[in-house]
Amino acid sequence: MQPNDNLEFATFETKFGPVERVRIKGHRIAIENVIECFNSGMAPEEIQREANPTLTLAEVHATIAYYLANKADVDEYIQRGEKIAEAYYQEYKEKGPFFLRDEGLAKRKDRQTGNGHPTP
């Protein structure tokens, strides 16, 4: 996707592959929050007032304009994110609600027994 002054782009690795995150600059709001509302038929004023009141109307318009100018790339970005989210959900369904805690405790125990020094 093309750089934009109104958006912040970040990429980080997960065990299911790289994940991109595009947020509206100065907010923790991902562009897909605005785009989903827009694609469901909400007007920019409704998106700002009802779904994302911390955004200015100008920020909503800028996000929609970016989407319309880069629709294929943004749709692809959203699909990649949904694929990663689905992989995590399937892992959760398979392993149960406490698997992350259990894996963390196991790693901690391995560190404690592996080097002979307890880890706080």
C-alpha positions as CSV (number, residue, x, y, z in Angstrom):
1,M,0.0,0.0,0.0
2,Q,1.1,3.5,-0.6
3,P,2.3,5.7,2.2
4,N,-0.1,8.4,3.4
5,D,0.2,11.3,5.8
6,N,-3.0,10.4,7.5
7,L,-2.2,6.8,8.2
8,E,0.4,4.8,10.2
9,F,1.7,1.6,8.7
10,A,3.4,-1.2,10.7
11,T,4.3,-4.8,10.0
12,F,5.1,-7.5,12.5
13,E,5.7,-11.2,12.5
14,T,3.3,-13.8,14.0
15,K,3.6,-17.5,14.0
16,F,1.1,-17.5,11.2
17,G,2.9,-15.1,9.0
18,P,3.5,-11.3,8.8
19,V,0.7,-9.0,9.9
20,E,0.2,-5.5,8.7
21,R,-1.6,-2.9,10.7
22,V,-2.8,0.4,9.2
23,R,-4.1,2.8,11.7
24,I,-5.4,6.4,11.5
25,K,-2.6,8.6,12.6
26,G,-3.0,9.8,16.2
27,H,-5.5,7.1,17.0
28,R,-5.6,3.4,17.7
29,I,-8.4,2.9,15.1
30,A,-7.6,0.6,12.3
31,I,-8.7,1.7,8.8
32,E,-10.8,-1.4,8.5
33,N,-13.1,0.0,11.2
34,V,-13.9,2.9,9.0
35,I,-14.0,0.9,5.8
36,E,-16.4,-1.7,7.2
37,C,-18.8,1.0,8.1
38,F,-18.4,2.7,4.7
39,N,-18.9,-0.6,2.8
40,S,-22.1,-1.2,4.9
41,G,-23.6,2.0,3.5
42,M,-22.9,4.5,6.3
43,A,-22.3,8.0,5.3
44,P,-19.0,9.6,6.5
45,E,-20.9,11.8,9.0
46,E,-22.6,8.6,10.5
47,I,-19.2,6.8,10.7
48,Q,-17.7,9.7,12.6
49,R,-20.7,10.3,14.9
50,E,-21.8,6.8,15.6
51,A,-18.9,4.4,15.0
52,N,-15.8,6.5,15.6
53,P,-16.5,9.7,17.5
54,T,-12.9,10.3,18.4
55,L,-12.1,10.9,14.7
56,T,-12.7,14.1,13.0
57,L,-14.9,14.2,9.9
58,A,-11.8,15.1,7.9
59,E,-10.0,12.0,9.1
60,V,-13.0,9.8,8.1
61,H,-13.0,11.5,4.6
62,A,-9.3,11.0,4.3
63,T,-9.5,7.3,5.2
64,I,-12.3,6.7,2.7
65,A,-10.4,8.7,0.0
66,Y,-7.4,6.5,0.6
67,Y,-9.5,3.4,0.4
68,L,-11.1,4.4,-2.8
69,A,-7.7,5.3,-4.4
70,N,-6.2,2.0,-3.2
71,K,-9.2,-0.3,-3.1
72,A,-7.6,-3.5,-4.3
73,D,-4.6,-3.2,-2.0
74,V,-6.7,-2.3,1.0
75,D,-9.2,-5.2,0.4
76,E,-6.2,-7.5,0.1
77,Y,-4.8,-6.2,3.4
78,I,-8.1,-6.8,5.1
79,Q,-8.3,-10.3,3.8
80,R,-4.8,-11.1,4.9
81,G,-5.6,-9.8,8.4
82,E,-8.8,-11.9,8.5
83,K,-6.8,-15.0,7.5
84,I,-4.3,-14.6,10.3
85,A,-7.2,-13.9,12.8
86,E,-8.9,-17.1,11.6
87,A,-5.7,-19.1,12.2
88,Y,-5.5,-17.8,15.7
89,Y,-9.2,-18.6,16.3
90,Q,-8.8,-22.1,15.0
91,E,-5.8,-22.6,17.3
92,Y,-7.9,-21.3,20.3
93,K,-10.7,-23.7,19.4
94,E,-8.3,-26.6,19.1
95,K,-6.3,-26.0,22.2
96,G,-8.8,-24.4,24.6
97,P,-9.0,-21.1,26.4
98,F,-5.9,-21.5,28.6
99,F,-3.4,-22.7,26.1
100,L,-1.4,-19.4,26.0
101,R,-1.1,-19.4,29.8
102,D,-0.1,-23.1,29.8
103,E,2.5,-22.6,27.1
104,G,3.9,-19.6,29.0
105,L,4.1,-21.5,32.2
106,A,5.8,-24.4,30.5
107,K,8.4,-22.1,28.9
108,R,9.1,-20.5,32.3
109,K,9.5,-23.9,33.9
110,D,12.0,-24.9,31.1
111,R,14.0,-21.7,31.7
112,Q,14.1,-22.4,35.4
113,T,15.2,-26.0,35.1
114,G,17.4,-25.4,32.1
115,N,19.9,-23.1,33.6
116,G,19.6,-24.0,37.3
117,H,18.7,-20.5,38.3
118,P,15.1,-19.7,39.1
119,T,13.5,-16.9,37.0
120,P,11.4,-14.4,38.8
